[in-house]
């Protein structure tokens, strides 16, 4: 297998616009070697078919804790959740966690989403200007996931601040402090729910732990995963999707004129600028054939969802936003057994938000040059720091 040495992946040029580099890597044989946290090197996979092969392979492990321990690093207690598990633990943890997110019925939360979006859009319309990230893309999904899990509304800012510190991982000390604080917060919440359970996700996890279906550490880690993943992806879907529409006014006009296009438009926004740049790290437990190449045993692997979703072999003119593009599988929510559990909730919020934009904010437009926008300092998620608009 040929590899291509590259500098540390977490550089500003890549974060601000990863697509030129990803396009070049897709057209070259082999896989680039990228540098991650803690001095780890990984092989990056960015072609669509290759990505699907890796995401579904039983020889590519998500339980990277084994590999990290071999390298002398202990993983944090918040890591024992389904995203870091292989069969059979993965299936068990996923089945137990699923009802904690909307009780398995995302549509049951439609009225809550519609009421929240109407209220937030009313405020934007009244002011005539907004930061769509701070004023809508952040508060909507954090409200929803906190309500689902039983986190008090008054604690939403605490949860949001800690999760942001974890995503933007440039400062290890800041990450460690946020991890410790979030661990303590969630442990206290689970203990409180065990004493006085309610009809919410954290109460369900506390019940699983008490009944021995999960360990206490698994319940704590799962609470962290659901809280974190339950808002980050949707925040970036809304922000990235809004920027895509506002940067392509002819596509926004087409959507406004025919709201029947909304389902395809949301999928196209997910594909065009994926809210999660890369799937979480994996580790090969055997040699894995991938296309004409092979991933050797014992290597960390990073799958670029953003790169796969711009693959010319899969999508016609992939760098073009097209709200009429026929629905076709993309990888914005991953693939295989670890496909995002919260994808239906993210889609629900996206549909309600973009319909509200089309119906309620006819004059919505960017208030700054797109070149002035900045992206968050993360190679896991892809999201804007702010999106100033007028309406």
C-alpha angles and dihedrals in degrees: 000000000000118000130188119218113228134173124261109309095221097079126130096242091058095043094051093049119358096169102087092051092044091050091053092048092050091056095049125079120252126010131293119243111233132188120236136177122309091025094291119154120208138183111242120220115198108157116100100233092041091050093052090049093053095043091054100038117116087207092064109078128209091194092088090159088089091057093043092052089053086058093052099257124123115212123230124264090246090068100076097097135110094272089066097040136095127205131325094021093045094058093045094049094044093051091049094046099046097078090050088069107068093324087277090296110098092176090064087073095052094103091052091050093046093049093048094047092048091052094047094045090048089058092048092049092049093053096041091219137056149160099246091203097053096032100045119352093061104036097046101058095036089053092050099047092044090052091049094049096040098248110153115253088235090063097053094099091051092052093045095051094050094047091050090054089053095050096048094059102175094112112055094194091054090049092050093050092048091048092052093046094048092046091053092045094051093044090054091047093051091048090050091049091050089056096042111017123197137185095279144100099262091052089053092051091048089051091050090052093048091050093049095244088119131020117244089252091051091051091049092047092047091051088053093048095049093046094046100040092038093074110017097070094046094047090056094043089057096043097042092042093050091050091049092053094044091049090051104044093172089060092047089051090051091053092047091052094051117025089182083083091065097101093050091042093055091049090049091051090051090051098041098055107007116214090222113051098194136012113244115276122285135193129217115234092182138012108288123205108223115178109304092339137063132228107223122233117266100030132125112239129201118196115208106216089181091053095047091051090058095048111136090209090064105031130041110237091350095187090063123086110227118173089192094056108132112256110265132161114278130177102234089118095036124245141249124033093334096056108146111279091207097053094110091053092049091050091048092054092044092053094049094045098048092044088053091050091051095046103033107030108047093160096049110143141150116276094201139040107274088232089066094059118105131211126221118266097254138107092197101059129027112216141141122250089216140351111200114199141168126213 
